[in-house]
Amino acid sequence: MKYDFDTVYDRHHTNCAKYDSGHTDDPDMIPMWVADMDFKTLPDIPEALSKRVSDGIYGYSTIPEEYLESVVGWMERRHDFHVEKDWIVPTPGVVTAFHLAVEAYTKKEESVLVLTPVYYPFYRAIKNNGRRMVRMPLDLKDNQYTLDYKAFETKIIEENVKMMIFCNPHNPVGKVWTKEELKTIGDICKKHNVFVVSDEIHMDFVYAPHKHIAFYEVDPEYKNFSIVLTAASKTFNLAALQTSAAIIADEKLRNQFKKVKMSHSISDPTILGFIATTVAYTKGDEWVDQLLDYIKGNMDYLDHFLKTECPGISLIDPQGLYLTWVDMRTLGMSNEEQEDFMLNKAHLWLDEGYVFGEEGSGFERFNLACPRSTLEKACLQLKKALDERFA
């Protein structure tokens, strides 16, 4: 079956955060900020949800066995990631999950490390739990990000780091960590008793020749000091259904996580979230394959456009994500100037690079999970704004 990713849907006035939470007075504004796709999801999902809703009874529910089996099957089938059903702790979102993890596995004032620039809710999870932030900047060389492992280990020792919140693929820069890189990071963390929270929610968005490797699959011993967070919500655009999972192999660690979850009365996903995930993970393979091809086409389009029409602006090598990291430092603008330029001249609502950490200044994160025609319009608006400014 050929799936449709070209149709443009008007999402205004649908309580859509991406479209309705700001800049609604600008008819030319194109929202490309939050990680929310402008495609309709796998058709089997709304069909299954409609069937369940039509039952008319919405009492308390339990965790469906089919849901657990679907998670296990997807991880094995798509990622060679072996998961046992009892490792799975359902959560209402990955952001909620890493907030809980920080509380469960560290103490007040202890140091938590992140590799920057990084997904900004990581910062909030550390701050909100009263932990101390430790930033380890990634290095940008030859259009790719790398980690200085010697400096990484030194930072861990000097700052007495107890936890690292890790991102793979790395949001926003699009890096997919190799098995060798993960082994080096994991061994350093093991050596210095650093607990690892591995956020792998973007695991399904990886482009050849790169391959996602789950942190647990690098070394069996890593299960003793880490957890893996993931969800169907990013892959199938199900964020409003609040469904995700913490995968925790070690029983003691799993019980610690559950205890903190219960202490805050954090509920499991709703039955609709369970159903959507189950259908996604049992019937969604071909849809995801076509989605990846389409988004890769968008990435190639943007890359070519920038090289031919916007010299000096470059796309960082997109190994993963449907979010792209664009280097605009040659424009020489301050954070405030660049944000104003994008919003009020190019009419593009992006995630500004600086929100991911000071290392992101001069960059923009573009969401390319949109119809090609939307991207084409965005590119033309960017070029027009640049031509007018630098004429």
N, C-alpha and C positions, 0 to 999 in steps of 0.2 A: 504494500500500500504506500502511495506517495502522500506524505504529510505536507500541510500548507504552513509555510513560515513567511509568506509574502504579504498576506492580507494585513492591512493596517486597521486596528480597532481603536475607536475613540473611547478612552478610558477616563475621560474627565467626568466629574460628578458621579463617581461610583465609589466614593470614599477610598480612593486609591492614593496611598501615601506618595507614590512616585509622581502623580499628576496633580493631586488636589491639596497638597500640604504647603504650597507656595507658588509664587509667580503666576498666579492664575489670570492676572490682568494683561499678560503679554501673549497675544495670539500666535506669535512666531516662536515662542519658547519651546525647545525640544528637551524634555527631561531624559538625561542619560546618566543619572547619578547612582541611586540605590540599586543593589543587586536584585532586580526584579525584571523578569523577561516580559516582552510585549507580545509573546506568542500564546495562543491557547494551548492548554496542556494536552497530554495524551487523551484522545476522545473517550477511551474506556473508563477514565477516572470520573468525569461528570456523569456518565451513565450509571456507574456503580453508586455514586453518591445520591443521585436522584432516586434510585431504587430504594436505598436505605431511608432517605428522608420521607418517601411516600408511605413508609410503615406507620408514621404518625405517632410513634411512642419513642420518647427520648430519655428514658430513665438511665440510671447509673450503668456503666459498662465495665467489662473486664478487658484485659489485654488478650486479643485474639491469637490463638495458636498460629493461624495462617499468617498473621503479621510477623511473628518471630521467624517463621520458616522463610518468609519472603526476604527478610533482611539477610539471613544466613545465605540463601541462594544467590542473591544479587552480589554480595561481597565475594563469594567464591567464584561465581561465573564471570563477573566483570573485572575483578581485581586480584584473583588468586589469594584472597584474604580469608583465612579460615576463622570462622566465628562460631561459638557454641551459643545455643539459644539462651542459656542461663547467664551469659555474659551481658546480655542486652538490657539496659535500663532505659525505658522510654522517658523522654523529656519533652517539654513543650517548646523547645528551641535550643539551638546550640549556644546562643548568647547566655541564656539561663544556665545551661549546663556548665560553661566555663566559669561563670560566677560561683556556682555551687562547688566546683572543683577547687577554686582558690580557697574557699572557706574550709572545705573538707580536709585538704592536705597541707595547709600552711597555718601559721599562727600570726597573730597581730604583729605588725612591724617587721615581719620577715621579708626577705628580698625575693621578688619575682622578676624574671628576665624575659624580655621580648626582643626579637630581631626586627630592627626598624629600617625603613618605614613599614608599618603593619596596620592591619584592620583595627580601627580606632576603638571599638568596644573592648578590646583587650586592656587598654589603658583604664577604662572605667571599671572593669572587673577588679583590677588591682587596687585602684583608689577607693572604690566603694567598700572593699573588704578591709581597708586600713592596713594594706601591705605597702612595702616600699618598692617603687619602680626602679628597675635597672634596664637601661637601653643599650643594646649592642647593635651598632649600625652595620648594615650590609655594605659591601663594596661594589660599585658599579664599574665594570671593566669590559670593554669590547661589546657593549650593548647587552650585557648579562650581569646578573647579580651573583656575588660569591660571598662566602663567609671566611674571615681570617680566623682559623681555628686556634691558633696560638693566642691571639687577642681574646677570643671567646673564652678559652680556659682561664686565662689570667683574670678576666672580668668576673668569672664565677668565683674564683678564689678570693679576690680582693673585696668583692661585695658580699661574700658569704651567701650566695644565691641558693635558695631552697627549691625553687620551682621555675620551669620555663614553660610559657604558653607558646606553643609552636604552631605554625601554619603551613600546611602542605596540601595542595599547591599554595604558594605564598601570595596572599592578598595584601597589597594591590599589585605587586610587581610581576606576577604571573610565573614565578619560578617554580619548576617541578623538581624536587630534590631527588637526586639519584640514590641508589642503594648504598653506594660508597660514601656519599655525603651524610646520609642518615646514620650509617654505621659510625662514622667519626663523631658526629654529634651525640649519638646515643652512648657511645663508650665514654666520652668525656662526662656526660651527665651521670652515668653509672659510677664512674670513678669518684665523683664528688657528691654523691647522694642528692642529685637534683631530680626532683619529680617532674615528669614531662606530661603536659596536657596537649595532645596532638589534635588540633582542629583540622579535620579532613573533609569538611562539608563540600568543598569544590572538587572532590576526587574524581568525579565523572567527566570533568572538563579538562582533558589532557590531550595534546595533539602530537601525532607521530613526528619524530621517532621516540618521543618521551613516553614514559610509563609511570603511572602512580604506584608507589610502593607503600603499603600501610606500615606504620611504625612498628606494629607488632610482628610483622613478617621479616624484619631485618635480623632480629636475634630473639630467640624464645625468652631469654632472660629479661628482655625489656618489659614483659608483662608484669614484672615485679615492681616496677616503679613508674608506670605510665597508664594513661587511659586514652582511648580514641573517641573523638566526637564526630558524628556524621548525621546526614539527613537526606531524605528524598526531596525535601522542600526546595533546595536550590536547583536541583536537576530538573524537577517537574513543575517548578513555580507554584509551590503549595504553602508559601509562608503564612498566609492567613489561616491555614488549618492547624498551625502550631504543632508540628510533628518533627521530632528528631530523636536521636538515640545516643546514649553514652555506652560504649563497649568497654567493659571492665572485666578482664579475665581473672584477676586475683580476687578471691572471695572476700578477704579482709578489706581490700580497697573498695570493693563493690558495696559492702555493708556500710563503710564510712560514708560513701557518697549518698546512699539511700537514707542514712540517718539524717544528714544535713538537708536533703530534699524534703524529708518528712517534717523536720523541725520548722520549715518555712511553709508547710502546707502546699507544696508545689505539686500540682496535679499532673497525671499522665496526659498525653494528647487525648482529644475527644475521639469518640468512635469514628467520626468522619475522617479524622486524621489518620487513624489506623487503617481504615478502608482504603483511603487514597494511596497511602504508602504501599499497602499490600498489592493493589492493582498495578501501581507504577513498577514495583520490583518484580512482578510476575509477567507483565505484558508489555513493558516499556522498552525493550532492547532496541528494536528497529527504529522506534521514534527517536531515541537518544542518538543512535548512529546517524540518522539524517539531520538531527539538530546540530550535532558536532560538525558535520560537513558544511552546513549552512553558516554557522558562526565562523568557522575557519575561512569561509569565503568572504565574510565581512571583514575579518582581520586582514586578509590579503588586499581587499579593496582599500581599506584605510591606509595600510602601509604604502601601497602604490600611490595613492592620492597625496599623502604627505611628502613622499620623495619627489614627485613630479610638480606639485602645485604649491607646496609649503616648505621650501628648502630651509634647513636649519631646525625644523621640528621633526622629531623622530619617534618611532614606535619601539619601545623596549621589546626585545625578542619574546613573543607571547608563547610560552611553553604550555601554559594552562590557564584556566578561568575563562569566562566570557567577558571579563573586564580587562581592558587594556590600559597600560601605563605609558603615557605620552610625555616625552621630555620637551619642555618648552622653555628651558632656561635661557636659550639664546635670545628670547624676546626681551630679557633684561628688566622684567617687571617685578615689583614687590608683590607679596601675597595679595594685598588689598587691590592693587592695580589689575593683577591678572584675573582675580575673581570678578571684578567689575567689568572687565573687558569681555570675559566669557558670557556673563549674564546679560549685559546691557548693549553690547556691540555684536557679538556672535549669536546671542540669544540661545545659548547652550547652558543647560543646568547640569553641571558635572560635579563630581566629588573632587574638591580642590586637593592638590597634593599635600599641602601643609597639614591637613587634618589627620594624616597618617603618621605624623611626626615631622620634626624640623628637616629631616633628610628628604622629605617629599616636596619641599619648596621648589617652585618652578615646574612641577609636574601636574598633570591632570589625569584622573581616572575616567575613562570612557566606558560606558556599558554598551556592548555591541550585540546584545541579545534583543535585536529589533529587526523589523523588515528592512531589506536592502534599500528600499526607497527612502526610509527614514534616515538611514546612514548617509545616503547620497545628499539629501537635503542638508543634513548637519555639516557635511564637508563643504558644501557650497557656501553655507552661512559663515563658516570659519574662514574660508578663503576671502570672502567679501570683506569681512571685518579686518583681516590682516592687510588686505590691499588698501583699504581706506586709512588705516592707521599709519602704514609705512609708505604711503604714496610719495 
